[in-house]
């Protein structure tokens, strides 16, 4: 039996996002650019420790590619999209925090 790890990964992301939203409504959780940067660094270090540098260039793209059932898309293309989304999200978070500080 083959398990689509991309769907499991996406499902876990959705569930954890809902849990975080529910927790943030009950009590104040501070999420800012420092939290985002820390999370990015911690996840990268854990990924490098678990997979190593060479596999770390392939595994995230493989999860996304399998999750969307598009195995013909090259890993390099998916990695570029993942980088754009990651750094784009970090820039949006930083810009939002800077705008909130001005108020």
C-alpha positions in Angstrom: 0.0 0.0 0.0 1.4 3.3 -1.0 0.8 6.4 1.2 0.8 9.9 -0.3 3.2 11.7 2.1 2.5 15.0 0.4 -1.2 14.8 1.5 -0.2 13.8 5.0 2.2 16.8 5.2 -0.5 19.2 3.8 -3.1 17.7 6.2 -0.9 18.1 9.2 -0.1 21.7 8.2 -3.8 22.4 7.9 -4.6 20.8 11.3 -1.7 22.6 13.1 -2.8 26.0 11.5 -6.4 25.5 12.8 -5.0 24.6 16.3 -2.8 27.7 16.3 -5.7 29.9 15.3 -7.9 28.4 18.0 -5.2 28.9 20.6 -4.5 32.4 19.6 -8.2 33.3 20.1 -8.1 32.0 23.7 -4.8 33.6 24.8 -2.4 36.1 23.3 0.4 34.4 21.3 3.1 36.6 20.0 4.0 35.7 16.5 6.4 38.2 14.8 9.4 38.2 12.5 11.7 36.9 15.2 9.4 33.9 15.7 9.3 33.3 12.0 13.1 33.6 11.6 13.6 31.3 14.6 11.2 28.7 13.2 12.8 28.8 9.8 16.3 28.3 11.3 15.2 25.5 13.7 13.4 23.6 10.9 16.3 24.0 8.6 18.8 22.7 11.2 16.5 19.7 12.0 16.0 18.9 8.3 19.8 19.0 7.7 20.4 16.8 10.7 17.8 14.3 9.7 18.3 14.2 5.9 21.7 15.7 5.2 22.5 18.5 2.8 22.1 16.6 -0.5 18.7 15.1 0.4 17.5 18.3 1.9 17.6 19.8 -1.6 15.1 17.1 -2.8 12.8 16.0 0.0 10.7 19.2 0.4 10.2 19.4 -3.3 9.4 15.7 -3.5 6.7 16.1 -0.8 5.1 19.0 -2.6 5.3 17.2 -6.0 3.7 14.0 -4.6 1.1 16.0 -2.8 -0.1 17.7 -5.9 0.3 14.6 -8.0 2.5 16.3 -10.6 5.6 14.1 -10.8 6.7 15.6 -14.1 7.5 19.0 -12.5 11.3 19.2 -11.9 12.6 19.5 -8.4 14.4 22.7 -9.2 11.2 24.4 -10.2 9.4 23.4 -7.1 12.3 24.4 -4.9 12.3 27.9 -6.6 8.6 28.2 -5.8 9.1 27.1 -2.2 11.9 29.7 -1.8 9.8 32.4 -3.2 6.8 31.5 -0.9 9.0 31.2 2.2 10.9 34.4 1.7 7.8 36.2 0.4 5.9 35.2 3.6 8.8 36.4 5.8 8.9 39.7 4.0 5.1 40.1 4.4 5.4 39.3 8.1 8.3 41.8 8.6 6.4 44.5 6.6 3.3 44.0 8.6 5.1 44.3 11.9 6.9 47.4 10.7 3.6 49.0 9.7 2.1 48.1 13.1 5.0 49.7 14.9 4.3 53.0 13.1 0.8 53.1 14.5 
